Amino acid sequence: MHRTLADDLQRLPDLLQSARDFAAREVGGLAERPVARPDAAPARAPLPEVGVGAEGALTRFADRWSAGFSGSAGPRYLGFVTGGATPAALTGDWLTAAYDQNVSGGGDSSATALERETLSWLRELFGLGEDHAGAFVSGATASNTVGLAIAREWLGERLGVSVSREGVGALGPVEVLSGSPHSSIGKALSVLGIGRDRLRTVPVLPGNREAVDVDRLADALDALGGRPAVVVANAGTVNTVDFDDLRAIAALRERYDFWLHVDAAFGGFAALSPSYASLVDGLDAADSVCVDLHKWLNVPYDAAVQFTRRQDLQVRVFHNASPYLGPPTGDPDFLHLTPENSRRLRALPAWFSLTAYGREGHREIVERNVALAGRLGEGIAQIPQLRLLAPVRLNVVCFTPADDPSEERVRALAKAVAASGEAFVTPTSYGGTPALRAAFSNWRTTAGDVDRVLAALRRHGADLGPRGA
């Protein structure tokens, strides 16, 4: 039966209850849902000419699509660094859609003030001082891009030009130095017109490390002959969660002129635990910081934050000059701080989760995930067909087939584990060796889940067979 928008509005409480019941069943079964569902999509349907209403749409979704969605919010999805959604964060996210606030500017809602409060809580959570100003963005890639855009404007300031007005060509060649940069850094440099090839990889410490050798970084800066540069430090590398010595890098500014951007997408959460907070000692000295919230804060996609000491330069880059928007003030609207003019209230799920569980609740998630990563690493060390490639430093386990760790065998193992529905891990390369990585950041994960992952790895590792098979 054809239903109109007016029909759906009149029945909205019942429709929301139906959606609530359906979502509750899906979330309630998440622990046993197949973790990955490769090749589960139905054939594409034509655009409906006549709608079936919200209830009909829910039925069609349940019939055609829901079974093919992965269990990425569940406890054994260890690919990338993917968090889940705490109950409070999910509640906040539903209300985000219900209120449908556009927090690009203030003046019509208290939502902007809530976002500023949430940013202040996050700044405190990560040990940043009040001179760091923040804004919400979609993810770590956007956060790194914003931070490096501010760095680009700083370079112009040092050289006596305005990049935001004259263009990046006014800078000439730019030097960006990093030890083990995330792939999003190269993407950001491409977007910003600096160029991927301007990223100079600095040697890392010996002995299975991904942390930059600060002495070699000093040599690279010295070779610039006083020209200002950008240094991207890493607080939690992708493969082994290694941490650059942030305080030692910051101390180099006594001799060299550079902008310090810290990519702390998930490693920044080490600040929550007294046992690991020393890993991010010196984070407050950064000029800009990236932290991803849909990772270890366990809020729904998409949510990240960026912080910087130079909000004045940030406004210079991102301000939107239009009479109806108004000029930036001393406390600028968010539309003057990021590439987005319009966006949803990403702060509300984070506000709910921080309010519901506090610093201690989120510390417990971090420490439990770290312990579980250690448990997986110990288990892998006992599987003859597998070997660890690096120590388990925090929440990522990097491993490979013990015999003939070729890319083909690594991908075969990853595919077999995913097809089993028991777990999901992602391929990588570490020290030139094809490998797999399992990343822990979901609040649901338990020791029992780790044991199930180990069983899947043991079973499918044995299926690899001997070298050359």
N, C-alpha and C positions, 0 to 999 in steps of 0.2 A: 504494500500500500504506500502510495506517495505521501510523504510527510514534508511539511514546510518548516521553515525556521520558527514560525510562530508556534507550531505544534510542539517542537522540541523545547522551546522556551517554557511553554506551559507545563511540560512534563519533566523539566530539568531536575528536580529532586530525585525522581525515580531513575532518570538516566544516570545521574551521578552515583546513585546507589548501585546500579548495575555495573558501572565501571569500577566502583570500589570493590564489589564482590569478585569481579573478574581479576582485578589487580591483586587482591588478597590471595586468591588461589594461586596465581602465578608466582608471587613472592613467597608464599608458603611452601611451594614445591621447588624452590630455587636450588636447594642443596642436592636434590636428586635429578634435576633437569640436566640433559646432556650439556656438558660444558661448552662444546663447540658443535655447530651444525653446518659443516661444509656442504655445499651443493644441495641445500634443502629448499631453495626458492621455487615457488610455483611459476607456471607460465604467466607472462604478462597479460593482464586483462585490458580491454578497451575502456576509455573514459566513459563513466555512466552519463547517459543523457538525462535520465530522471533519477533523482536521488531517492534513497531508501530511508533517510532519517538517521539520527545518531544511533538508535538502537539497532537498526539494520546494519549500519556500518560496523558496530561492535561485533555483531554476529559474523559478518563476512570476514572481519579481521581474525576472529577466533578460528574460523573454519580454514582460511587460506594461509595466514601468515604467522600466527603466534607460535606454532610448533617449530618453525624454522629459526626462531630467534635463539641466539646463544645464551648460555648461562654466565655471561660476562660479569654480572653483578654478584655472582656466587663465589663460594669459598675455594674452588679449585681452578679458577681461571687465573693462571699465573703468567699470561702473556703480557708484553709491554710492562707498564706499571699501572695497573688498573684497579682502582678502588671499587667499592660498592656504594651503597647509599644507606646510611644509618636510618633507622625508623624516623628519627626527628628530622633528618635532612629531607627524606622523602615527603614528610608532612609539609615542610617548608616549600618544597618544590611544587606540590599541588596547589598551595596557596599562591605561589608566584604566578602560576597560570590563571588562577581564579581572579586575582586582583589586576593582573595584566598591566603593571606599572611600567612606564618608560622612564628610566632613571637617567636619561641623558642630561636633564636639567632639573633644577629645584624650583621652588616657588608655588607648586600646586599640590604637593604631597609630602608627607613625612618619610616617604620611602628613601629619599636621598639621605636624610639624617640617619636612618637605620643603616644604610650602606656605609656611611662614614664611621658609625660606631663599630660596625663589624670590621672595617679596615683597621681601626685602632686596636681592636682585640687581636687581630692577626699580627699586626706589627709587634705587639707585646709578646705574643706566642713565640715568634721567631727571634726575639731578642734584639729588635731594631729600635733605635732611638726615635724621639719625636721629630727629628729633622728629616726623617724619611716619610714622604707622602706617597699614598698608594691609590690604585684604581683597579677595578675588576676588569678582566679580559676573558677571552674564550678558552685559552689554554696556554701551555708553556711556549708554544711557537709564537703566539701573539705577544706574550709577555717578553720574550727575548727580543722580538722585533721592536716593541716599544722602547725597551731599554737601550737597544743599539741605535734607534732613531735619536734618542736624547744624546747618546754618545756622539753621534754624527754632528749634531748641532754644537756640542761642546768642542769638537775638533775645529769647527768653523770659528767659534769664539776665540780659540787659541791662535788661530791663523789670521784673524781679522776679517772674516767673511761671514755672511749669513746663509747657511745652506738652505734654510726654509724659504728664503727669497731668491737666491741666486742659483740654486741647484747644486747637486753633489759634485758637478764638474769643477766648481770653484775650489774644491778641496785639493784637487790633484790626487795622486795615489795615497791610499789609506792603508795603514798597517794594523792588522788585527791579529793578536797573538793568543794562542791557547794550547794547552797540553793535550787534552782528550775531549774536544768539543762535541756536543750533541749535534746531530745532523740538522736540527732546526737553526743552528747558528749560520750555516752556509745558506740556508733558505732565506733567512732574514737579511743577510748581506746582499743576496740577489734582489730581493724586493726593494731594498733601500738604495739600490744603484751603486753600492760600494763594490760589489762583485764577489762571487764565491772564491775566486783565485787570490783575493787579498787576505784570506785567512791563512796565516803562517802557523804550522804545527811546530810547537816547541818540544824538544825531547822530554820524556817522562823519567821518573826515578827508576832505577834498575830493580830487578827482582819481582816480576809479576805485578808491577804497579801501573796505574793509569794516572797518578798524580803528577803534575808538572814538576820538573826539576827547577827549583827557584833560581839556582845559580845560572842555569842555562837560559832561563827567562831574563835574568839580569844581563847576560851577554847579548841576547837578542835586542833588548832595549838600548843597550849601550851602542850597538851597531847603527842605531837610527840617528845618531849624532845630534840628539836634542829635539828631533821632530816628535810632536805628540802622537800618541798611539792609543789603541784600545786593547785592553787585556780582558779576555773572558776566562774567569776562573770557574772551576767546577766543584760544586758541593754535592757529590754523589754522582759518579760516572755511570754510564748505562750498563756496562757489563759486570763490573765488580764493586760498584758503590765506593769508589776511592774518592778521597777528598784532597783538594789542593790545600796547602798551608796558607789560609787566607790572611792571617796576620803577617806572615813573612812577605807575602806578595804586596800587601798594603804598605809595608815598611819601605818597599822599593821606591815609593813615590817621594821619599826624601831625596832621591838622586835622579829620578826620571819622571817625565811628564806623561801620564797616561790616565785614561778613564778606566775604572775597575768595575766591570759588570760581572756579577756572580749568578751563574745558572744553578739554582738550588731547587729545581723543579720538584723533586721528592726528597732529596737529601736534607733540605732545610728542616724537615720534621725531626731530624735528630736533636734539634734544640729542645724538644719536649721532654727528653729523658736525661736525667742527671748522668746516666751511664754513657751517653753518647754525645751530649751537648758540646763537649770539647772539639768534636769534629767540625763544628761550624763556628768555632771561636774566631772572631774577627769579621763575621758577616756584617756587622754594623758599620764597618769601615768602607763597605762598597758604595759606589756611586749609584748603582742600580742593581736590583735584585729581582729574580724570577722565582716564583713558587706556584706550583700547580695544585689546585685544591681537589680536583676530581681524582687525584691519586690518593695520598695518604690521609687527607681529611675526610674521605669517604662521603663526598657530596655528589649528587648526580651531575653528569655531563650537561653543559660545559661550564667550567669555572676555574679561573686562575687569578692570580694577582701579580701586579708589578709594583715595586717601590723604587723611589729615587730621592736623592738629596736635592736635585735640581729641577723642581717642579716648574720654575720659571722658564727653563729651556724646554721642558715638556710642553708647556702652553704655547711657546713660540712655534713648535713643530705642528701641534695638533689643533690649535684653536680654529674654530669655524666662524669666519667673519660674516655675519648676517644680521641685519637690524632686528629681525624677529627673535633671534637667539640671544641677543645681548652680548656685550663684551665680557671677557674673562675678568673676574674680580680677584681679590686677595685669596678667596677660597673658591677656586674656579669650578664651574659645573663640569661633570664628567665628560661631556661631549667635547670639551677642550683638551682632554688628556689622552684619548686613545683614538684609533682610526674609526671607531663606531660613533655615529650620532645616536641612533636608536638601538636599544638593547633591553633585554629583560632584567628583572631584579635578581641578578645572580647572587647577591649577598644573602637573600632570605634563607635558603637552605643551610648556608654556613652559619648564619645567626642562630637558627633553630638547633643545629647540632652542637655548637659551642655552648649555647644556653642549657641544653638538655644534659650534656655530659661533662662540660667544663674541661679545664686543662687536664685533670687527672684521668678522665675517661679517654681522652684522645692519647694521652701518654700510654695508657694501658694497651691501646691498639698497636701503637708503634712497638712497644717492648715485646708484646706477644708475637707480632709478625717477625721481629728479628729472631726471637727464640725458635720459631717454626722454620725459618730459613736455615738456621743452624741444624735443626733436626733433619731437614731434607738433605743438606750437605753431608751430614754424617751417614745418612742412609745410602746416598749415591756412592760414597767411598767404599761401601760394602758390596756394591754390585759389580761383579767382575767385568761386565761388558761396558761399563762406564767409568769415567774418571773426571775428577774436578780439575778445572783449569786454573783456578785461583782460590784463595781463602774466601770463606763466606764472611765478608766484613760487616754487612748490615742485613739487608733484606733481599738481595739478589744472589742466586746460585748459578754459577756459570760452569757448564760441564759439556762433555763430548764423548763420542764412542771411544773406548779404550784402544780399539783396533781399527786402523785406517779411518781416521776422522775426516772423511771427505765431505764435501758439500752435499753430494747425493745421499750419503748415508745419514747425515744429520737431518736433512729434510724428510727422508723416509721415516725416521724415528718420530719427528714432530708430527708428520701426517698420520702415522699409526696411532699415536697417543690421542690426537684430536679426534680421529674417527671412532675411538673407543668411547668417547663421551665422558671419560673419567677426568681429563685434565686438558689444559691448553698451555703450551710453552712456545716460545718464538725463537727462530734461528738468529744467530749473530756471527760475528767473527771476532776472535780475541787473539792478539799476537799473531795474526795470520792463520790461525787455526779455525776452521768452521766449528761452530759450537751451538749450544742451546742455552737459553737463560730462563730461569723461573723467578718471577718477581712477586714478592709478598706485600700486599698493601690493603687487603680486604678485611674488614672488621669481623666477618663471619668465620674466617678460616680457623680450624682447630687442628690438634694433633692427629685426630682421626682422619681428617682430610689429607694431611701430609702422608699418612700411611697408605691411603688409597692412591695418591700420586706415585709413591714409591712402588707400589704393586704394579701399576701400569707401566712405569719405566722399566721395571725388572722383566715384566712379561714381554714387552715389545723390544726391549734391548736384546733379549735372547733371540728374538726373531731376526735380528740383523745378520746373524751368522758370522763365520770367520772372514778374515781378510780376503777380498776378491770374490766373495760368494755372490 
